[in-house]
């Protein structure tokens, strides 16, 4: 039996079906198990309408997620349950991208049933944060740099506010468990850090400083270029995440 590409499966899951799918998700014991559980439980439920499962598809038939549609509210209930479960291993961001590719499409149906299941905090009890000695020096230098901007340009200046808000976001990111409960931080430059997370994802917290001319003024393209900040002032800039 083949699924006709012009006749996609489009229906709401029943509350019982959706509850069973979420139970399968909650029972997963690893990231790989979690992804397999959500794929098999969702598609086995929808394929049951034509008497099939993923393991009983006709030889040579490949499942096309675009042939299936479920209500948007139910799609979010499933992905939300996956993110909650993945928090135990810090692999939620990784799975979020994968789910877009493997889950059915969605459509609006305000009447679709969504069970009121309690959200469970699956994060580990402790975050293990290891910071190298050089990274400690970078953190201290970055904090001093932000304070120097406040002293030179003023606490309410754009230069200070941009730097301080981005540095606060960078520090908050180090304390997040969304990428695992084992984070290691190393130096990656005078004001930049390299972060290795428990999920295996590595990213940089990079300082991007404003530029200035080599001399106090320089003639560029027939006009005088003024430096963006005084040469004797602390360098404005901000921190951002880079994978």
N, C-alpha and C positions, 0 to 999 in steps of 0.2 A: 504494500500500500504506500503510495506517495502523497505527500502534502502538496497540493497544487499551489504554485507560487502566486497565483492571482486570487487565492482564497485563503488568506492568512487567518490564524486562530486569534480571535479578538473577544475576550470576555473577562468579566470580573471573577476573581477567585471567591469562593465562599468563605465565610468566617472560619469554618472548620478546616478548610484547606490551608488558609493563610496561617492559622494557629499551628498546624502541623509542620509547615515549612519553617516557621520561626523556631519551633522546638528542635528541628534538625540542625538549624544554625547554632543554637545554644549548646548543643551536644558536641560540637566539633572540638577536637583536641589539638589541632595545629592549623597553621595558615593554609596548607595544602588541603587538609581535610575540610576546612571551612569552605574553600572555593568549590571543591567537589560536591559538598553537601548542598550548597545553594543552587548550583546548576542542576544537579540531579533531581532535587526536590521540586523545583519550579517546573522544569520541563516534563518530568514524569507526571506531574499533576495535570498539565495542559495536554500532554499526549494521550492521557487516559481517555479523553473524549473520543479518540478514534482507535482505542484498544491497543495502544503502543506504549513503550517506555524507551528511554535512551538506549537501553541494551538490546531492544528488539526491533530497532529500526531496520528496514530492508537493506541488504548489502549494497554498498555504494552510495547510500543516501547520507548526505551531510546536513546537519541541522542548521538552519539559517535563522538567527534570532530575530531578524527583521520580519519574519512571517508571524511572529507572535506579539500580541499587545495585551497589556494589563492596565488597570487604572493607575493613574499617577500616584494617588494616595497609597495604594498597595505596593507600588514600586518603591516608594520612600520607606514604607514600613519594613520591607525586606532589606534594603540597603542599610537602614538604620540599625537593624538587628545585627547585620554583618559587621558594621563599624564597632558596635558595642562589644561583640565577641573578639574582634581583632585587636582591641585595646590591650588584651592580655599579652600580646606579642609585639605590639607597636607596629603592626603592618596595615593599619587602616588606610593610610594614604596610598599605599601600593595597591591595595585591593579596590579602592574607590575607582581608580582608572580602569582596572580590569573589568569591574562590574558593568561599566558603560558599554563595553564591547560584547559581553556574554549574556547579559540579561535581556528579556524582551523589551520592545519599545513600550511607550506608555501613551495613554489618552485620558482625557478628563472625564471623570464620572464621580460627581459629588456623592452619589448614593452608594458607592461601593463600600462594603463592610470592612472595617479595620478594627481588629480586636484591641482592647485596651490592656495591653501587656505591660507589666512594670519594666522600667529600664534598669539594667543591672550594671553597676560599675565594675568592670572586669580588670581595671588597671592593677598592677602589682602594688603591694603595700609600701614598697620603698623604691626610690629612684637612686641608683648608684651613679654618682657623678664624679669622674676622675679628671682632675685638671693638672696638666703638667706644670712644672715650675715656670717654664718660659711663658705658658699661657696665663698663669697668675700675673706675671709682669705685664702682659698685654692688657689684661682686664684693668689693672691698676692704671696703666698709661692711658687707656681709653677713657676711664672715669676722670682722670686729671685733665685730659684734653677737652672733654665736655665742659668741665668747670672753667677751664681757661677761656673757652668761647663765651661763657656767661660773663666772666670778668671783663673781657675785652669789648664785646659787642653789646652786652646787657642781657639779663635773664629773659627778657621778653622779645629779644631780637630773633629774626628768622634763622640766623646762623646758629644760635643756641638751641632754639626749639626744634629745628630739623635734626640736629645731631643728637640731642638728648632723647627725643621720642624714638628715633631709630635704634639708639643704643639700648634703651629700655626694652624695646621689642626683641632685640637680639638676646639680651639676658633672659627674658621670659621664655624665649624659645629653648634655651639650654635647660630650663626646668620643666619642659613639657615631656609627658610620657607617651605622646602620640606616635613616636618613632622607636619606642622601646624603653625599658627601665634601666639600661646600662649605657651611659653616655661618656665618651672620652673626648677631651678638649686639648688641642695642641696649638702652638703658635704658628701663624701663617703670614707673619709680617709684623711691622712695628705696632699696628693698630688692628690687625686682622687675626681671625681664629679659624682653625680647621676642626670640624666636629664629626666624630664617628659615633653612630647611634647603634643601639642594641639590635635593631632590625637589619643592620648591614648597610644602611643608607649613610652616605658621607656628603657633607655640605660645608661651605665656607661662610663665615660671617666677615664680609669684606668691607673695609673702609674705603669709600670713594671720596677723595678730596678734591676741592676746587683747584683749578689750574691758574697759573699766572705766567706772565711773559718772562723770558730769561732775564731781561733787564726791566727797570722800573717802567719804562715805556719802550715800545718797539713799533716800527713802521711795518705794517702788514697790509698788503693789497691796497696800497696808496692811502692808508689812513692810520692814524695813531691808535695802537691797541693799548688800553689801560689794563693793568692787572686786576683780576677779580677781587683781590684782597691785598692789603698792604703786606710787603715782603717780611716785615718784622712782626706780623700778627699771627696768632694761631690759625692753622689752616681749616676753614670751614669744610663741611662735608657730611656724609651720612653713611650708615651701615646698611647692608642688604644681604639677603640670603642668596647663595649661588650653589647649585648642585654640580 
